[in-house]
């Protein structure tokens, strides 16, 4: 129970275990030239602003779309919005719209709305002012400590604005973003940038998984961090093997429905604690 209270329910918005309840925001992408301006500034100095601002998230989204070629890294579906834009732009020139590899986009391709997904949730390191003047509550500190227990020093990769670097994000379809945030799918490294992508979903929902994918790379944009994907994988395994994931889902359903079970199985203590944390 101490592990649940200190880690699984540590952050105010359940941002570690069930990131889908506080998903990565999806701002409109910035123009490519603006992205290059932001990236060059990051190389010159650490930007001292709040984590999760629309500008930084827009830059992150654009970087991931460029690196991942506007495709979901799991299903390989091409971004619907980008396909529409390219088709519209090419109509006047009587040319076929092409993907990032120069191949014509056609009826046989898969399309989906794609989103940027943080590997480790963006809200984990969001600084929140406390009534006593502090900047981070004790449960959140405990959660970060436990992350370091999985991989000593890994938290340094996602401190402050580093949470929004491309190595902590991947491009996913909307559905895969949901499942990834719920730790229902995971990336197990095979070699180099190649991963076996597995799932704990029921068979009827698991297609096309399991599948082996080699993640896209880019000469100037960091690939997804194997350390952070390994951390996500470890959390997913613990949630599944311990039964904690199902237990948490039950508590969150009770919270959303606002009900108390007649058989006494409702975790009133945890629900009250969660309610107090989000005040």
C-alpha positions in Angstrom: 0.0 0.0 0.0 2.9 2.4 0.7 4.1 1.9 -2.9 0.6 2.8 -4.2 0.4 5.9 -2.1 4.0 7.0 -2.8 4.3 6.2 -6.4 1.2 5.1 -8.3 -1.0 7.8 -6.8 1.8 10.3 -6.1 1.2 13.1 -8.6 -1.9 15.3 -8.5 -3.2 14.2 -11.9 -2.1 10.5 -11.7 0.5 11.6 -14.2 2.8 8.7 -13.8 0.7 5.6 -14.0 -2.2 6.7 -16.1 -0.9 9.4 -18.4 -4.0 9.1 -20.6 -5.9 11.0 -17.9 -3.4 13.8 -18.3 -2.2 13.2 -21.9 0.5 15.2 -23.7 -1.3 18.3 -24.9 -1.5 18.6 -28.7 -0.8 22.1 -29.9 -0.8 23.2 -33.5 2.7 22.6 -35.0 4.9 25.6 -35.5 6.3 26.5 -38.9 9.5 24.6 -39.7 11.6 27.8 -39.7 10.4 28.6 -36.2 11.3 25.1 -35.1 14.8 25.6 -36.3 15.0 28.9 -34.4 13.9 27.2 -31.2 16.3 24.3 -31.6 19.2 26.6 -32.2 18.4 28.5 -29.1 18.4 25.2 -27.1 21.8 24.4 -28.4 23.1 27.8 -27.2 21.6 27.9 -23.7 19.0 26.2 -21.5 15.7 27.9 -21.9 14.4 29.0 -18.5 10.7 28.9 -18.9 7.8 26.7 -17.7 7.6 23.1 -18.8 4.7 22.5 -21.1 4.2 25.9 -22.7 2.4 25.8 -26.1 5.6 27.1 -27.9 7.8 24.3 -26.5 5.1 21.6 -27.1 4.6 22.9 -30.7 8.4 22.6 -31.2 8.4 19.1 -29.8 5.5 18.0 -31.9 7.1 19.4 -35.1 10.5 17.8 -34.3 8.8 14.4 -33.7 6.8 14.6 -36.9 9.9 15.3 -38.9 12.0 12.6 -37.2 9.2 10.0 -37.4 8.2 11.0 -41.0 4.7 12.0 -40.0 3.9 8.3 -39.2 2.8 6.5 -36.1 5.8 4.5 -35.1 3.7 1.4 -34.2 1.1 1.2 -37.0 3.1 3.2 -39.6 -0.2 5.1 -40.4 0.5 8.5 -42.1 -0.8 11.7 -40.4 -4.2 12.5 -41.8 -3.8 16.3 -41.5 -0.4 16.2 -43.2 -1.8 14.1 -46.1 -4.7 16.6 -46.6 -2.2 19.5 -46.6 0.1 17.8 -49.1 -2.7 16.7 -51.4 -4.2 20.2 -51.4 -0.8 21.8 -52.2 -0.1 19.4 -55.0 -3.5 19.7 -56.8 -2.6 23.0 -58.4 0.6 21.5 -59.8 -1.0 18.3 -61.0 1.4 16.2 -59.0 1.0 13.3 -56.6 1.3 14.0 -52.9 4.2 12.1 -51.5 5.3 10.9 -48.0 8.6 11.9 -46.4 10.4 9.2 -48.3 9.2 10.5 -51.7 6.7 7.7 -52.2 3.2 8.7 -53.6 0.4 8.7 -51.0 -2.4 6.6 -52.3 -5.6 4.8 -51.4 -3.7 1.7 -50.2 -1.9 3.7 -47.4 -3.1 3.8 -43.8 -4.0 7.2 -42.4 -4.6 8.3 -38.8 -4.6 11.4 -36.7 -1.2 11.2 -35.0 -0.1 12.8 -31.8 3.2 13.4 -29.9 3.3 11.2 -26.8 5.8 11.8 -24.0 7.5 8.5 -22.9 7.6 9.7 -19.3 4.6 12.0 -18.7 5.2 15.7 -19.2 3.4 16.6 -15.9 5.8 14.6 -13.8 8.3 17.5 -13.5 5.8 20.4 -13.8 6.6 22.7 -10.9 3.6 23.5 -8.7 3.8 26.2 -6.0 2.8 24.9 -2.6 1.0 26.8 0.1 4.1 26.7 2.3 6.2 28.3 -0.4 7.8 25.1 -1.6 7.8 24.0 -5.3 7.3 20.3 -5.2 5.2 18.2 -2.8 6.6 15.2 -0.9 4.7 12.5 -3.0 6.1 13.9 -6.2 9.6 13.8 -4.7 9.0 10.2 -3.7 7.8 9.4 -7.2 11.0 10.8 -8.8 13.1 9.0 -6.2 11.4 5.7 -7.2 12.1 6.4 -10.9 15.7 6.7 -10.0 15.5 3.3 -8.3 14.5 1.8 -11.6 17.5 3.4 -13.3 19.9 5.5 -11.3 20.3 9.0 -12.8 17.5 8.6 -15.3 15.6 11.6 -13.9 18.3 13.9 -15.1 17.1 13.2 -18.6 13.7 14.7 -17.9 14.4 17.5 -15.4 12.8 20.8 -16.1 12.5 21.7 -19.8 14.4 18.5 -20.8 11.0 16.7 -20.4 10.1 18.2 -23.7 13.1 17.0 -25.7 12.5 14.7 -28.6 14.3 11.8 -26.9 11.4 11.7 -24.5 8.7 11.6 -27.1 7.4 9.4 -29.9 4.7 9.9 -32.6 1.6 7.7 -32.1 -1.9 7.4 -33.5 -4.6 8.6 -31.1 -5.5 5.0 -30.0 -1.9 4.0 -29.6 -1.3 7.2 -27.6 -4.1 6.2 -25.2 -2.7 2.6 -24.8 0.9 3.8 -24.4 -0.2 6.2 -21.7 -2.1 3.4 -19.9 1.0 1.2 -20.1 -1.0 -1.3 -22.2 1.7 -1.3 -24.9 5.4 -1.3 -24.4 8.7 -1.2 -26.3 11.3 -4.0 -25.6 14.6 -3.3 -27.3 16.0 -5.9 -29.6 19.1 -4.1 -31.0 20.1 -0.6 -32.1 16.8 1.4 -32.8 14.8 -1.8 -33.2 12.1 -2.8 -30.7 9.6 -5.6 -30.2 6.4 -3.7 -29.4 4.2 -5.8 -27.2 0.9 -5.4 -25.5 -1.3 -6.4 -22.5 -4.5 -5.7 -24.5 -7.1 -8.4 -25.1 -6.5 -10.2 -28.4 -9.4 -8.6 -30.2 -7.9 -5.2 -29.5 -4.2 -6.0 -29.9 -3.8 -5.8 -33.7 -1.2 -5.2 -35.2 0.7 -6.1 -32.0 3.1 -7.7 -31.3 5.2 -6.3 -34.0 8.9 -5.5 -34.5 9.7 -1.9 -35.6 12.9 -0.1 -36.3 12.3 3.5 -35.2 13.0 6.3 -37.6 16.1 8.4 -37.1 17.1 11.9 -38.2 20.6 13.5 -38.5 19.8 16.4 -36.2 16.9 15.3 -34.0 17.5 12.9 -31.1 15.9 9.4 -31.4 13.6 8.1 -28.6 15.8 7.3 -25.6 16.3 3.6 -25.0 16.7 4.3 -21.3 13.3 6.1 -21.1 11.6 3.4 -23.1 13.1 0.8 -20.8 11.8 2.7 -17.8 8.3 2.8 -19.4 8.6 -1.0 -20.1 9.6 -1.7 -16.5 6.6 0.2 -15.1 4.3 -1.6 -17.6 5.5 -5.0 -16.5 5.1 -4.2 -12.8 1.6 -2.9 -13.3 0.7 -6.0 -15.2 2.4 -8.7 -13.2 1.4 -7.3 -9.8 -2.2 -6.7 -10.9 -1.7 -3.0 -9.9 -2.9 -1.8 -13.3 -6.3 -3.4 -13.0 -6.6 -2.2 -9.4 -5.8 1.4 -10.4 -8.3 1.2 -13.3 -11.0 0.1 -10.8 -10.2 3.0 -8.5 -10.2 5.5 -11.4 -13.6 4.2 -12.7 -15.1 4.6 -9.2 -13.7 8.1 -9.1 -15.1 9.1 -12.5 -18.5 7.6 -11.7 -18.6 9.1 -8.2 -20.1 5.9 -6.7 -19.6 3.9 -3.6 -20.0 0.1 -4.0 -22.5 -1.5 -1.6 -20.2 -4.4 -1.0 -17.6 -2.2 0.7 -15.0 -2.7 -2.1 -14.7 1.0 -2.9 -11.3 2.4 -1.8 -12.7 5.4 0.0 -9.4 6.3 1.6 -7.6 6.5 -1.7 -10.4 8.4 -3.4 -10.5 11.0 -0.6 -6.7 11.3 -0.8 -6.9 11.8 -4.6 -9.7 14.4 -4.2 -7.6 16.4 -1.7 -4.5 16.3 -4.1 -6.4 17.9 -7.0 -7.9 20.7 -5.0 
